[in-house]
Amino acid sequence: MGEEVRATLLTIAGWLGVEVAELSVMPDHVHMLALIPPTLAVAKVMGELKGKTAIRVFQKHAYLRKKPYYGNHFWGRGYCVDTVGVNEEMIRKYVQWQEKRERREESQPGLGLE
């Protein structure tokens, strides 16, 4: 499922002219550093990414629609966006660090932040 989400996000971003510099797909969320052209509204990009990814996942994995906890929604309602300038490298490292940390926590239950 994670690879499906990753591939779909990268494809849609490409269609939009958005460069994905970093992408970390976790079981319940995504961290992404994207370079969005100034001609595109961030809200429009997020709507396209989330909407088209949800459609694709539900088409390929129809059984998810039957699970009551999804309620036919793949993504949560909101998202966090920040603009990056001189701190791009710091954000890039944060995305990479998050993925490593979360994978480590998955492999060692009980050692995460509690």
C-alpha positions in Angstrom: 0.0 0.0 0.0 2.8 2.4 0.9 4.5 1.9 -2.5 1.2 2.5 -4.2 0.7 5.8 -2.3 4.4 6.8 -3.0 4.1 6.1 -6.8 0.8 7.9 -7.1 2.0 11.0 -5.2 5.1 11.2 -7.4 3.0 10.7 -10.6 0.5 13.4 -9.7 3.2 15.8 -8.6 4.8 15.3 -12.0 1.6 16.1 -13.8 1.3 19.3 -11.8 4.9 20.3 -12.4 5.7 19.9 -8.7 9.1 18.5 -7.8 9.2 16.1 -4.8 12.5 16.6 -3.2 11.9 14.2 -0.2 9.0 11.8 0.4 8.5 9.5 3.4 5.3 7.3 3.4 4.5 5.9 6.8 1.6 3.6 7.7 -0.6 6.5 8.9 0.9 9.7 7.5 3.2 11.2 4.9 6.1 13.6 5.1 6.9 15.4 1.9 9.2 18.2 0.8 7.9 19.6 -2.5 8.9 22.4 -4.7 5.7 24.0 -5.9 5.9 26.6 -8.7 4.6 30.0 -7.7 1.9 29.8 -10.3 0.2 27.0 -8.3 -1.8 27.5 -5.1 -0.6 25.2 -2.3 -4.3 24.3 -1.5 -4.9 23.3 -5.1 -1.8 21.1 -5.1 -2.7 19.4 -1.8 -6.3 18.8 -3.0 -5.1 17.2 -6.2 -2.5 15.0 -4.4 -4.9 13.9 -1.7 -7.9 13.5 -3.9 -6.4 11.6 -6.7 -4.3 9.4 -4.4 -7.4 8.4 -2.5 -9.3 7.6 -5.7 -6.4 5.5 -6.9 -6.0 3.6 -3.7 -9.7 2.8 -3.4 -9.8 1.7 -7.1 -6.9 -0.7 -6.5 -7.9 -1.8 -3.0 -11.7 -1.8 -3.0 -11.8 -3.8 0.2 -10.8 -0.7 2.1 -14.2 0.9 1.4 -15.9 -1.9 3.4 -13.9 -1.1 6.5 -16.0 1.0 8.8 -13.1 3.0 10.3 -12.2 4.4 6.9 -15.7 5.8 6.2 -14.7 6.1 2.5 -12.0 8.6 3.5 -8.4 7.8 2.9 -6.8 11.0 4.2 -7.6 13.1 7.2 -9.3 16.5 6.5 -6.3 18.7 7.2 -2.6 18.9 6.4 0.4 20.9 7.6 2.2 23.1 5.1 5.1 25.4 5.7 7.1 27.5 3.2 10.8 26.8 3.0 13.5 29.2 2.1 16.9 29.1 3.7 15.9 26.2 5.8 15.2 23.7 2.9 18.2 21.5 3.9 17.0 21.4 7.5 13.5 20.4 6.4 15.0 17.7 4.0 17.0 16.2 6.9 13.9 16.3 9.1 11.9 14.3 6.6 14.7 11.7 6.3 15.2 11.6 10.0 11.4 11.0 10.6 11.4 8.1 8.3 14.4 6.5 9.9 13.0 7.1 13.4 9.6 5.7 12.7 11.0 2.6 11.0 13.2 2.0 14.0 10.2 2.3 16.3 8.2 -0.1 14.2 11.0 -2.7 14.4 11.4 -2.2 18.2 8.0 -1.9 19.9 8.0 -0.1 23.2 11.0 2.1 22.5 9.1 5.0 20.9 8.0 8.2 22.5 5.3 7.4 25.1 
